[in-house]
């Protein structure tokens, strides 16, 4: 992260990185850049290739692999935020039970898509267990209901699919 007086990032100067912790102790990686924005979300995986296959089936596509072993993936809608599947030596990855929603740190990710019913049909055909049937949540007078469904990824991460509301 640029320190006061360092000036803007330049092409001839490598970007700097800094690892900090938020008030709850969750690690946050800051990478120098020209704007402040969320760039990626990392998920630590027991089996990176298994997770890559899972997210490919959801429509993600691989980007250039990191020398450090992370696999950056782009969402089907090609948004600015990437998913990075991170693997470590087997002895350092600790298997854990699914985390409760009130645990510290990342609990779920949400993906917008145009057709929730089609996605649910594809998930069921792939034997992905849904946490519930698709739900509709009232967003208030004059606003379309929000339809969504949740399921778990290969390492118990919660993935929420949200149907893009009809603009009519």
N, C-alpha and C positions, 0 to 999 in steps of 0.2 A: 504494500500500500504506500502511496506517495506520502512522504513526510512533508510538513510545511516547508516551503522554500525549495523543494525538489523540482518544481516545474512540471509541465505535462509529460506524459509518456512519449518517447521518441522511438522511431523504427530502429535506430542504431543502438538502443539501450534495451537489454532484456527486461521483460516484465518481472516485477517482484511479487512475492507471495508472502503472506503472513497468516499464521494460524492463531486465532483468538478463541476465547470461550465466552458464551453468552452468560447472563446472570444465573442460569440453571446449570452451568458447567458443560453445556453442549458445544462441541467444537464447531467453529465456523471458519472456513478458509476464505481469506480475502485475497483477490488477485488484482493487481494494478491494471487499470484500463481507462478508456477515455470517458466512460459514463458509469454511473452507479446503477447496477441492475442485477437480478438473479440470473446466473449463467447455467448452473447445473445442480442437480440433486444426485447424490451418490447413495447407492444401496450396497452394503457389504453382503456378498453372496458366498455360501458354502461351495457351490459349484457354478462358476461363472458361465461355462458353456451351456449348462442346463438353463440358467437364467436368460442368457442371450436367446436361446431357442424359444423360451416362453414369451419374451417381449417381442421377438420377431413375429410370432403368431398373433400378437396384438396389433401388428402393423408398424412397429418401430423398425428403423433401419440402422445398420452399423455405420459409424463414422470411422475415421482413422484411429486405430488402436494406440493406446498410450504405451510408451516403453515401460512404465511402472506397472503395467498389467491391467489397468482399468479399460473398460470397453465403453466409450461414449456412444450413445444411441440417440437418434433424432426421432421425435414423435411423428406419428402419421401426418399431422398437420404442419410439420416443419416449423414449429415455434422456436422462439429464441432460447428457451430453457431446455437443456439436454438432460437425459438420464445417463448416469455413469454407473456401470456395474463393476464393482470393485472386488477383487479376490486377493486373498493373502495366503501365505503358506498355511496348509491345513492345520498345523499345530496352533496357529494363532487365531483361527476363526472359532468362536464359541457358539455352538448350537444353542438356541434358546426357544422357549415356548412362545407362542404368540403374545405380543405385548398388549396390555390393556390400553384403552383410549386415553387414560389419564396418566400414562407414563411420560417421563421426560423425553424429549427428542422427537424425531420424525415418526409419525404413526401411519399416515396414509398420504397417497397422492391422488389427484383427481385429473381425469382426462375428459375433455369435451369431445363429443362426436355427434353427427347428425341423426343417426338412427339407432336408438337404444335397443329396440326389439331385435334388429338384425344382429347386433353385437351379442346379445344374450343368447340367441339361437346358436351362434358360432361358439360361444363359451361352453354351452351345454353339450354341443357336439364334440368338443375337445375334452369332455369330462372335467371341466373346471367347476368346482363346487362354489356356488354363490352363497353369500352370507344371508341373503333373503331373496325373495322375488323382487322384481323391479318395484320401486316405490314412487309415489307422486307426492310432492310437498307443496302446499299452497304458499305462494310468495306474496299474497296480499291482493287487494282489490285492483282489477285492471291489469294484473301481471300474470302471464301464463304460469301454470304449475311447473315445477322443476321435477323432472323424472330422472331417477338415478338407480344404480345398483352397485353393490360392493362385493368384492371377492379377495382372496389372498393370493399373493404371488408365491414363488417357490421358496422364499425365505420368510414367510409369514407376513410380509409387508401387505398392507391393505391398499387395494386399488379401487378407486371409485370411478365409475363411468357416468358422466352427466350428459344427458341429451340436450343439445343446443335448443333453447326454446324457439318455437315458431314465432316469427316476427309479426304475424297477422293478428 
